[in-house]
Amino acid sequence: MAEDNSFSPVQKTKRSAATLLSSSTSSSSVPTLVLDNGAYTIKVGMSTASKARIIPNCITKARSERRRPFIGDQLDECRDTSGLFFILPFQKGYMVNADLEKTVWDYVFGKECLNIEPSETNLLITEPQFNFKFLQEVGCELLFEEYEFHGLARVNASHLSDYLHALQHSDSVCSLIIDCGYSFTHVVPFVNGQKVAEGICRIDIGGKALTNYLKEIISYRQLHVLDETYLVNQVKEDLCFVSTDLKKDLQIAKQKFPENTIVRDYVLPDYSTIKRGYTKPVEKTGSKPVENEQVLRMNNERFTVPEMLFHPADVGIQQMGIGEAIMYVVDGFPETMKPHFLKNIILTGGSSSLPGLKVRVHDEVRSLASTEYSVNVTVPANPTTYAWEGGCKFSEDPEFNKFVVSKSLYNEVGFSAFSKMERAGYQSLVTFANGNDINNGDDNVPPNDHNVMAHVPEHNKTRWNHIEDLDSFFNRQKLLNTTSPTTKITLDQAVIPMGECVAGFNFWMWTILIVAAVFWLLRLVFVIYNTSLNWEIRAFYRTALGIADIDIDNLTWNDVQTKLIDVQREQQMCIMHKDLTALDIYHRILRFKNYMVAMVNKKMLPLTISIPFIGDTIVLTHGLKYNLEMILFWGPWAPFENSWHLREDYKKVSKRKELANALRKRILWIGIANFLLLPLIFLWQILYSFFNYAEIVKREPGTLGTRKWSLYGRLFFRHFNELEHQINARLSRAYRPASKYMSIFNAPIMTILAQNIAFVCGAVFAVLSLLAIWDEDVLTVEHVLLLITVLGTIIAVCRAFIPNEQLILCPETLLTAVIAHVHYFPDEWQGQCHGWKGKAHTTPTRDLLSDLFSYKATYLALELLSPIITPYILCFKLRSEALALVDFFRNFTVEVVGVGDVCSFAQMDVRKHGNPTWQASTYDMDSSDLPPKNSFVQAANGKTELSLVHFTHTNPEWKLPKDAGTYITNLKERAAKELGMPVIQENALFASLNSISSLGDEYSNVVTSLLFENQLLRSVAPGQIDPLFDGQQPTPPLNPRAFSQFRSHNNPMQMSYRGNVNQLEGPPNFGRRGILAGLNQSQHYGSNVQEQSNINMMSFANSFAQYPNPMLSQRPNDTNIELHAVDMSLDALYLHELHNMEVRRRTSQPGYSLATSMQQNNNQNSAFYESQPQLHSSNSSPIQEQQTVFQSERTPLLSTTNTVKS
């Protein structure tokens, strides 16, 4: 092996630290303190000491100690070192906190530690590679001006290591110092004692990165130790090693003990009997831990963590490992110098103590270097203090005093006294390689990082110095050369073979995949099937109905329905009828939905469960609803033979018990199937909920504190024969007043807790946010960003429980606004049927609405628990109601020619299913032709009456049956009559108008126009006293022109069209069936009507307006709402007023007794069931509702001949 002649033995003997630079001499009698100032530990001691004192370069705070922080090795006094918090003056390899470093130095130089006198001591201190100039100045100023050292010498730790190595190996010319420090690993080349700065390589991995990586692995696999840096560092030092054969060690680690010779048990300290952890002996590894012993089992973590030093890319650091970095540095030198570097590779620093590192570095370099060169790697006996030992030897050198800058010289020239030393430490490779004197540099150029190679590039040619598998390497080259330049690899090569994937599947993976595949295939079949059906409907729209795709959004449902009726006359889609009615179409669309609405109305479904600490809760989730519909309507063996026909057996009373037993078995089997599939359904429910709500909750954390209409509430509020878009519109209008009403009720305890939690979380959130704004590095601290996010979410949720102190709400008005839109309210309050009027402020009334309008968080929780709740309700609650369900289908199913079997409630027969208390306040007891009524066949909460009124609004062209037509006509006539009655009397219409005027400006303007125009058209002679105002004011004559202008400006029938016409509840033209239309019609007939005006009536009407106009001379705001909704809201409130009046009238009758009424009801029900076998034959009614109704009475239609009692 050839050697460079320029490196003669004479030159080698001249190699000493004197070549660095001489500055000024100082007395040789002054003692020297050697301080290796590392980023994690300080190695310090007098040059005459036998060994260095190792002191942590940090301030430590312990959770278990309330005393002052621990400085340096005071940490040994800490009794409990769990959860230590380290404050380091060094960050990323550089001293960034001089004040903190001064605190540590105060302890080191003080009486508690070394107890030296700085003014009588020289200091030899190390500093980082490529230290910034301003940091050098700060350090020198601190040491000279604060501590007043006699003299100061500054040098890199690698210089001292090279100096000691040169003394121990006098024949070395070049050397590579591998400094494995706390933050970085440096590869530093030295030639004749001179550091070649341009050849230095830095790898951004050190002891800190290894410890943090080990913390993450242990926390993921065993225990949460992310806060236990001190403990994990001890585990790393005691157990980690560098693998010399990674594949072999990985195979061993997969085996079980005792074949696994790598696994070790580490006993964690309990800080009472065990202060420091220790490794169990090999023979006790795997044994059962003794009492109160906590064991950490270390397996492949022992060698995979140090593997980062050789493969940084495994943890996302795109740099080369130690072996490649060494070869990269060596390849930058002339060929004649390479063998000298490879023979002198010295590993220093704390991480060099890892067992196996020397052998692994040797093997790595050997595989990359040429076989001509020999490779020698040296690890000192104590690599941690190797630089300190070199400093001690250097301080004994006769030439050492020439490198010390005295305090007097520093006071004279300042920091420039160190300039020559710095330039000597940053010599260029080119000057030496050319044979020039290494001291021939430009002394006027200050040191800097220009052209300094501090980071290792991602790719270099040395990666291909040694290739293990050349066959595969050359095959890949051939493939790349023969393929198109634009295609690097084919899909077949990128996809893992099926056999390899399947080989790793276990039983649970196969189960999940099979279930997922079956579910996906079923969904695919449904999608294809529905797509084909929708394609057929599209063709029907285009061909038969003549509706283009672009016109669908511009047509209402009534327009489409009218075209359907016309097509029936031409095409005869239904051969049983020549004409189709709107009710026939609704029956077919909503056949099963009407049954569900009726079951909820009659309380046939056992949906109430008792939850601990909460009480009885109504539960109806999507999963439970799906199972109910499958059992009752469309599933196999369901009561319905097809989508329009109930099985004949269900219509026979003789088979009711047989059918009930069969239904119980089907419900049980479906419940068991739900229970067996619970894990899969529950997992699917979690994933589905996460994908649906995760983004919303992240963007708007307060969403979970808002409310939504429950599935049970949608069925409760739904009319018979009401389409989906119609109920959606009603509930959307009711959402805001319902939310305001529910927000009135706030538990004081919850408010106080929410305020305190929000205060604490807000304080921490504000502090962290300000710190992040001040220093963005705060966000890099573990869990800080997560903590800020969680705190923000908690604050947003707490705000939902804190009411607005400045807001005053009226519960009666808000609840009235809710009922005006939803039309229904549970007619039960504390077990009585006294309605909701006057009880809106009570908690029981609020609880009734809460079951129907729940929190989104509650809704989401019930949906997540649906896989558990569904089998419970099916097996333990619904099975016991099988007989009642069979009787329900038999009793309430009617066959309509051309339509099929439908729910009888959907016929909206007010004579058969109507309720007396919802039809009149007085009765015509002479109606002997009316059939007797029973609560079992009556719809609760006025469902029949309100459904009929709603259907007439949305389908004004529908031809009403005789009884329904008489009911609607009498209802309008009664309202028109009450409009002309004195206000001081008990008047249901004026109470309804007063209630509806509170819904908003648009509603109040309609009421104002209605009342004012009614007064203008009153048939009162000039000067006659108006009975409406009790004879207080005569009515002056009316100006016809003013009346005409008022009517044109204030006609409530004028409406403004809106967007989304296809979502309108009714036709675009205002109907003639409602009370509002009836009142306007009643104001326009009579040719002898003398148009009169009254200023008192004007004032009375103006009082209904939300923004009163004293003269009503200006046009109110254009009505931008659907008048169908206004009219229906008025009808609903009017019917509720009539119902309340009737209930009050009945309860005020002499001799009325609730118990007597209930007994009469039960007796009559029993007799009725015995005489009517087609009805429910149990001894008592399955539900108890409308308890104040006298069942012996007949149900009359509204009669306009009866007067309203005051």
PyMOL commands that set and color helices and strands:
alter all, ss='L'
color gray80, all
select helices_A, chain A and resi 9-13+17-19+72-77+98-109+118-120+133-146+157-168+197-199+207-221+229-239+246-254+282-284+301-304+306-309+312-315+322-331+338-343+350-353+357-368+386-396+400-403+407-424+429-433+461-464+470-482+491-494+498-503+507-543+549-554+557-571+582-589+591-601+622-634+648-651+653-676+678-699+701-705+711-717+724-744+748-774+776-780+784-799+811-822+843-850+856-864+866-891+904-907+910-913+916-918+940-954+962-979+988-999+1001-1016+1027-1029+1040-1050+1061-1063+1075-1082+1095-1102+1123-1147+1154-1171
alter helices_A, ss='H'
color red, helices_A
select strands_A, chain A and resi 32-37+41-46+53-56+59-61+70-71+85-87+90-91+94-95+122-127+151-156+174-180+185-191+194-195+201-203+264-267+278-279+295-298+345-348+377-378+405-406+608-611+615-618+707-709+853-855+893-896+900-903
alter strands_A, ss='S'
color yellow, strands_A
deselect
rebuild
show_as cartoon
